[in-house]
Amino acid sequence: MNEKSNLRTPIVSVMGHVDHGKTTLLDKIRGTTITSGEAGAITQHIGATEVPIDLISKKCGDSNLANKFIVPGLLFIDTPGHHAFTSLRSRGGALADLVIVIVDINEGFMPQTKESLEILKRFKTPFVVVANKMDRIHGWNPTQDAPFSATYQNQSQRVKDILDQKVYEIVGELYEAGFNSNRYDRVTDFQRNIGVVPISASTGEGIPDLLMVLMGLAQKFLESDLSYDADGPGVGTVLEVKEEKGLGATIDLILYDGKLRKGDTIVIGSSGEPIKTKVRALLKPNYLSEIRTEDKFRQVNEVTAATGVKVSAPDLENVLAGSPIRAATGDVDRVVDEVKKELEDIKISTENTGLTIKADTIGSLEALANELAEEEIPIRKAEVGDISQRDIIEVSAIEDQYYSVIIGFNVKVLPDAKEKAQFSDIKLFVNDVIYKLIDDYKEWVEEKKALSQNTISEMIVKPGRFTILPDYVFRQSKPAVVGVKVNGGIIKTNVNVAKKDGTVVGKIKGIQSEGENVGEAKVGMEVAVAIEGPVVGRQIKENEMLYIDVPEKHAKILEHELYDSLKDHEIETLESFLEIKRKNNPFWAK
Ligand SMILES: Nc1nc2c(ncn2[C@@H]2O[C@H](COP(=O)(O)OP(=O)(O)OP(=O)(O)O)[C@@H](O)[C@H]2O)c(=O)[nH]1
């Protein structure tokens, strides 16, 4: 037996910012390598593309590759994007063994790419960075599908300089994100440094180098992790639950260990108890005809890891995308327990009150929940699936306005839910970047808080105190009109004024500044004030300090809710007013 026989193909996933070229790269890897009938041609699986070592050797112009490397090839997951990476799990880790992080060389890192790097750091997944679209550098001289070194030699000095500079910038950005890196051909130890491979997904230049680096990474990092039991029961992860004409609900899955056979009993995770069923058919894509569903697939009797396959079986309707799937050859109950345990590992703790979150798969739900936990934002309910009318009805009953919210990660708002949401006070946040969802939610909460503070603060009687200036008594009474200086806070019309002992002596009926009626006077201003109630010389005197009589309820709000927003002179005024009131009643406004 060859020593390779128990090493499976490493699973590779592509992550990167929108439009930086994930799909083009995957298409190129698929396209340039499909040469019909040729030995070592790629195999198209369900949800994944396999590039065997022979083909990589050929592309790299190194016929000895198969002897150098022990991994049999590379299996690329067809769904690009970081959410695919986080949602596809195997035994609590990432399903992908290796990751390609793609960056547009002309644009550099974007928030989404930085988020990908954080996720990779957390999962400790080996990755390579590709600097894509190098053919867009002005003056580029392309050679289709050429290795990097060959095409680099063909460029003018100016183009080489620009390329070097751009790679250097990417290295700088990686450094800021906490990774040492270098252009891949200058990296000697891939365990310490991330390789940056300049490529063009359009012309195929640099792709041989990329494949080579991936093989090297697989060899270095994964040798021990890639061994599998070729005859063991199949273990995999569900990519998607799909309705197929004539077949009903089917599941697309990536098998990452063992063997799956037609007729096998399988156990799959669902929202309730794991589903037990029997494989009716194992399906692979059929190239010859893609027109009729019946011809879209061909049946196989068994598949071996790593591979992508479609399973047709009864009772698949309630399977959750991202769930574990296991073949049960002997003790089925033990396997059910294993699947249950795997699902329990993806535990999301919920509380009585908090946000309602929805995501497309179990893994992405967990990723979102983790980020929310980090921000100490509580979750009331976490579910896989699109946002439905039922969700809206449920959340409508929540009284706390900050939790009357649904956060959707990679999900749709179903049409009837959209309609219902329009006529409710519920706020929906839907995005495919977790950080964006959390930032948007936090920003919205802040805005809402500020808004309600402003409304409260407008309605509330604010503290204020003023001194009656000597020789500025314009009228003794009915109303008394006196010149005053505002010593702290603010004074307004239609509020009561109190003396230092707390007795209320009257109400401010008018304020004039330089002969003009004004509604208020701020600290430092000298104005004329009309006070209905007292007689100057009796209840109030020149040089006396008077206070705005803040109602007890308002004082409470000022002290407990708005305190942080008050200025120093407002605080001083409020405190001395509270002191006056609490002299008679220590519990006043408490
Ligand atoms: N010139 C040039 N254009 C490229 C290259 N790679 C991708 N593009 C173009 O960039 C655009 C976006 O590429 P996609 O492959 O769709 O990007 P993506 O990352 O898959 O985008 P999403 O699926 O939207 O996340 C397309 O118009 C591609 O033709 C490249 O190497 N060179």
The ligand as an SDF file (V2000), in Angstrom:
LIG
                    3D

 32 34  0  0  0  0  0  0  0  0999 V2000
   -8.2510   42.6710  -14.9780 N   0  0  0  0  0  0  0  0  0  0  0  0
   -8.6240   41.7880  -14.0840 C   0  0  0  0  0  0  0  0  0  0  0  0
   -9.9090   41.7270  -13.6800 N   0  0  0  0  0  0  0  0  0  0  0  0
  -10.2580   40.8060  -12.7880 C   0  0  0  0  0  0  0  0  0  0  0  0
   -9.3130   39.9160  -12.2320 C   0  0  0  0  0  0  0  0  0  0  0  0
   -9.9630   39.1250  -11.3400 N   0  0  0  0  0  0  0  0  0  0  0  0
  -11.2450   39.5220  -11.3340 C   0  0  0  0  0  0  0  0  0  0  0  0
  -11.4200   40.5360  -12.2010 N   0  0  0  0  0  0  0  0  0  0  0  0
  -12.6730   41.2390  -12.4670 C   0  0  0  0  0  0  0  0  0  0  0  0
  -13.1310   41.8190  -11.2580 O   0  0  0  0  0  0  0  0  0  0  0  0
  -14.5510   41.7460  -11.1660 C   0  0  0  0  0  0  0  0  0  0  0  0
  -14.9550   41.0220   -9.8820 C   0  0  0  0  0  0  0  0  0  0  0  0
  -14.4840   39.6870   -9.9240 O   0  0  0  0  0  0  0  0  0  0  0  0
  -15.2620   38.4990   -9.2170 P   0  0  0  0  0  0  0  0  0  0  0  0
  -14.4830   37.2820   -9.4510 O   0  0  0  0  0  0  0  0  0  0  0  0
  -16.6960   38.5080   -9.5720 O   0  0  0  0  0  0  0  0  0  0  0  0
  -15.1120   38.9590   -7.7210 O   0  0  0  0  0  0  0  0  0  0  0  0
  -15.6790   38.2540   -6.4240 P   0  0  0  0  0  0  0  0  0  0  0  0
  -14.6750   38.5100   -5.3790 O   0  0  0  0  0  0  0  0  0  0  0  0
  -16.0490   36.8540   -6.7210 O   0  0  0  0  0  0  0  0  0  0  0  0
  -16.9350   39.1180   -6.1610 O   0  0  0  0  0  0  0  0  0  0  0  0
  -18.2400   38.7260   -5.3280 P   0  0  0  0  0  0  0  0  0  0  0  0
  -18.6620   37.3510   -5.7890 O   0  0  0  0  0  0  0  0  0  0  0  0
  -19.1940   39.7910   -5.7170 O   0  0  0  0  0  0  0  0  0  0  0  0
  -17.8500   38.7710   -3.8940 O   0  0  0  0  0  0  0  0  0  0  0  0
  -15.0290   41.0130  -12.4190 C   0  0  0  0  0  0  0  0  0  0  0  0
  -15.4120   41.9950  -13.3600 O   0  0  0  0  0  0  0  0  0  0  0  0
  -13.7790   40.2920  -12.8970 C   0  0  0  0  0  0  0  0  0  0  0  0
  -13.7680   40.1250  -14.3060 O   0  0  0  0  0  0  0  0  0  0  0  0
   -7.9420   40.0000  -12.6880 C   0  0  0  0  0  0  0  0  0  0  0  0
   -7.0590   39.2750  -12.2650 O   0  0  0  0  0  0  0  0  0  0  0  0
   -7.6940   40.9540  -13.5920 N   0  0  0  0  0  0  0  0  0  0  0  0
  1  2  1  0
  2  3  2  0
  2 32  1  0
  3  4  1  0
  4  5  2  0
  4  8  1  0
  5  6  1  0
  5 30  1  0
  6  7  2  0
  7  8  1  0
  8  9  1  0
  9 10  1  0
  9 28  1  0
 10 11  1  0
 11 12  1  0
 11 26  1  0
 12 13  1  0
 13 14  1  0
 14 15  2  0
 14 16  1  0
 14 17  1  0
 17 18  1  0
 18 19  2  0
 18 20  1  0
 18 21  1  0
 21 22  1  0
 22 23  2  0
 22 24  1  0
 22 25  1  0
 26 27  1  0
 26 28  1  0
 28 29  1  0
 30 31  2  0
 30 32  1  0
M  END
$$$$
